[in-house]
Amino acid sequence: MSVRLYIGNLPQNFDNKELEALLASVAEGIRFKAVLDKETGNCRGFGFANIDDKKVANTLIDQLNGREFNGNNLRVERSERRDSNNGNARRGGGNSNNNSQGGNRKGAKKIVHSDAPNPEAPDPRWAGELSKLKELLDNQKTAV
């Protein structure tokens, strides 16, 4: 079974052949595919490499993770494969075992973003003045 690695923090304008040469310097038989933006066709800054040998994959991670490549430090780590059924369930696809509450996500906390002001938070227009007042209060010394 092959090992799939995530290779991230790639420069936007990197040359695929340069990266393949870097991968080949570690070992032969590494297949790399960059993830491209649908609209522009440019690299989105990451891709995936498939390697047939686990030892070679570990060597690649050790040698390239954090290594400088065209001005960026690469991020190389194992990629977890998605199960095709779970991927469909996340998108609302045909997994009939999930209920309307999201199936296996019952315990997940949902964060709701709102533009409405938080009644407990100070007015952002006065944040600078408020921080000055807090600093003045902290600097005051009380008589004992």
Disulfide bonds with the S-S distance in Angstrom:
none
